[in-house]
Amino acid sequence: MKQKKNRKTMIFFIMMISMLLLPTTLAVDPPTVSIEPKEPKPNETVTFTVSIPSDQTVTEAVIFVEECEEGLCFIDNFNETLTETGSNTYEASITLKHETADVMKYRVGYSTPSGWVWYPEDTNERISVNLDTNANGGNNGGNGNTDTPGFELISLFAAVSFISFILYKRKR
């Protein structure tokens, strides 16, 4: 009786362990995506080349591209079908629309006999690429306020007001 109970327990644990290991063995390699140019600019044509692992049978591939400005994405995004250029290699060229965009986000999907596979897998996640928004290629140190005329006057006014307040309180 005790031996039968041990066997049942052992079979139960083996089944549980195999169920835990099953999803990791079924995971597929993600596709490789290359972008040309490497640092795109707003309103520029970007070419996406997607290489899907060769063990996948692909019937169709698509790319979803969004342009965003300061964390908010424009509503007129791209959902383009990729053209097959070789064995499990797909390509699409997309011309960005927004001059003020500072980030481009994308997500790749491809259809297999077992269903659609997406990269990244999470439906809300996208791969982000920063757009080169500097017109002359220079870098302003990441501070977007340096191009605003009179911006430094606010800091100057606050400093003068604070010093005046301190001196006024000292004399009293």
C-alpha positions as CSV (number, residue, x, y, z in Angstrom):
1,M,0.0,0.0,0.0
2,K,2.8,2.4,0.9
3,Q,4.7,1.6,-2.2
4,K,1.6,2.4,-4.4
5,K,1.2,5.7,-2.7
6,N,4.9,6.5,-3.3
7,R,4.5,5.6,-7.0
8,K,1.5,7.8,-7.4
9,T,3.3,10.7,-5.7
10,M,6.4,10.1,-7.8
11,I,4.3,10.1,-11.0
12,F,2.5,13.3,-9.9
13,F,5.8,15.1,-9.3
14,I,7.2,13.9,-12.7
15,M,4.1,15.2,-14.4
16,M,4.3,18.6,-12.6
17,I,8.0,19.0,-13.5
18,S,7.4,18.1,-17.1
19,M,4.5,20.6,-17.3
20,L,6.8,23.3,-15.9
21,L,9.5,22.5,-18.4
22,L,7.2,22.3,-21.4
23,P,6.8,26.0,-22.1
24,T,10.6,26.6,-22.1
25,T,11.1,23.8,-24.7
26,L,8.4,25.2,-27.0
27,A,9.9,28.7,-27.0
28,V,11.0,29.9,-30.4
29,D,14.0,32.1,-31.2
30,P,13.0,35.7,-31.8
31,P,13.5,37.2,-35.3
32,T,16.5,39.5,-36.0
33,V,15.5,43.0,-37.1
34,S,18.0,45.4,-38.7
35,I,17.2,49.0,-39.5
36,E,18.8,51.1,-42.2
37,P,19.8,53.9,-41.5
38,K,20.9,52.9,-38.0
39,E,19.9,56.4,-36.6
40,P,16.9,57.5,-38.6
41,K,15.7,61.1,-38.7
42,P,12.0,62.3,-38.8
43,N,10.5,62.2,-42.3
44,E,13.2,59.8,-43.5
45,T,12.6,56.4,-45.2
46,V,13.6,53.5,-43.0
47,T,14.2,50.0,-44.3
48,F,13.4,47.1,-42.0
49,T,15.0,43.7,-42.7
50,V,13.6,40.9,-40.7
51,S,15.3,37.5,-40.5
52,I,13.1,34.7,-39.0
53,P,14.7,31.6,-37.6
54,S,15.0,28.9,-40.3
55,D,13.1,26.3,-38.3
56,Q,9.9,28.3,-38.7
57,T,7.6,27.9,-41.8
58,V,6.4,31.4,-42.5
59,T,3.4,32.2,-44.7
60,E,3.2,36.0,-44.1
61,A,5.1,38.6,-42.2
62,V,4.0,42.1,-41.0
63,I,5.5,45.0,-39.1
64,F,3.7,47.5,-37.0
65,V,5.5,50.9,-36.7
66,E,4.5,53.9,-34.5
67,E,6.0,57.4,-34.3
68,C,6.0,59.1,-30.9
69,E,6.8,62.6,-29.5
70,E,7.6,63.0,-25.9
71,G,6.0,59.7,-24.8
72,L,2.8,60.2,-26.8
73,C,2.4,58.2,-30.0
74,F,0.6,59.6,-33.2
75,I,-2.5,57.7,-34.2
76,D,-1.6,57.3,-37.9
77,N,0.8,54.4,-37.5
78,F,1.9,51.8,-40.1
79,N,0.8,48.2,-40.4
80,E,2.8,47.0,-43.4
81,T,3.2,43.6,-45.0
82,L,6.8,42.6,-45.4
83,T,8.1,41.4,-48.8
84,E,10.1,38.2,-48.9
85,T,13.6,38.9,-50.1
86,G,15.2,35.5,-49.4
87,S,14.9,32.3,-47.3
88,N,12.9,33.5,-44.2
89,T,14.2,37.1,-44.8
90,Y,11.6,39.9,-45.2
91,E,11.9,43.6,-45.9
92,A,9.8,46.8,-45.9
93,S,10.6,50.4,-46.4
94,I,8.5,53.0,-44.5
95,T,8.7,56.8,-44.8
96,L,8.2,58.4,-41.4
97,K,5.5,61.1,-41.5
98,H,6.0,63.4,-38.4
99,E,8.7,66.1,-38.2
100,T,8.3,66.4,-34.5
101,A,8.6,62.7,-33.7
102,D,11.6,61.7,-31.5
103,V,11.0,58.0,-31.1
104,M,10.0,55.2,-33.5
105,K,8.5,52.0,-32.1
106,Y,8.0,48.7,-33.9
107,R,6.6,45.2,-33.5
108,V,7.1,42.3,-35.9
109,G,4.6,39.4,-36.5
110,Y,4.7,36.4,-38.8
111,S,2.2,33.7,-39.6
112,T,3.1,30.0,-39.1
113,P,1.0,26.9,-39.5
114,S,0.5,26.9,-35.7
115,G,-0.6,30.6,-35.6
116,W,0.8,34.1,-35.4
117,V,4.1,34.7,-33.6
118,W,4.8,38.2,-32.4
119,Y,8.1,39.9,-31.3
120,P,8.0,41.2,-28.7
121,E,5.5,38.8,-27.4
122,D,3.7,41.2,-25.0
123,T,0.9,43.0,-27.0
124,N,1.7,46.3,-25.3
125,E,5.4,46.2,-25.8
126,R,7.4,47.7,-28.7
127,I,11.0,48.0,-29.7
128,S,12.0,51.7,-29.4
129,V,14.5,53.5,-31.6
130,N,15.4,57.1,-30.9
131,L,15.2,59.3,-33.9
132,D,18.0,61.8,-34.7
133,T,16.2,65.1,-34.1
134,N,19.3,67.3,-34.3
135,A,19.2,69.2,-37.6
136,N,23.0,69.9,-37.8
137,G,24.0,66.6,-36.2
138,G,25.3,68.3,-33.1
139,N,24.3,67.5,-29.5
140,N,22.9,70.0,-27.1
141,G,23.6,67.7,-24.1
142,G,20.1,66.3,-23.9
143,N,18.6,69.6,-22.6
144,G,15.8,70.6,-24.8
145,N,15.4,74.1,-23.2
146,T,18.7,75.5,-24.5
147,D,17.0,76.5,-27.8
148,T,14.2,78.5,-26.1
149,P,14.9,82.2,-26.1
150,G,14.5,83.8,-22.6
151,F,14.4,80.5,-20.8
152,E,17.4,81.5,-18.6
153,L,15.6,84.7,-17.6
154,I,13.2,82.6,-15.4
155,S,16.2,81.2,-13.4
156,L,17.8,84.7,-13.2
157,F,14.5,86.3,-11.9
158,A,14.1,83.5,-9.3
159,A,17.7,84.0,-8.0
160,V,17.4,87.8,-7.8
161,S,14.1,87.5,-6.0
162,F,15.5,85.0,-3.5
163,I,18.6,87.1,-2.8
164,S,16.5,90.3,-2.4
165,F,14.2,88.5,0.1
166,I,17.2,87.3,2.2
167,L,18.7,90.8,2.2
168,Y,15.4,92.4,3.1
169,K,14.9,90.0,6.1
170,R,18.4,90.6,7.3
171,K,17.9,94.4,7.5
172,R,14.8,94.0,9.7
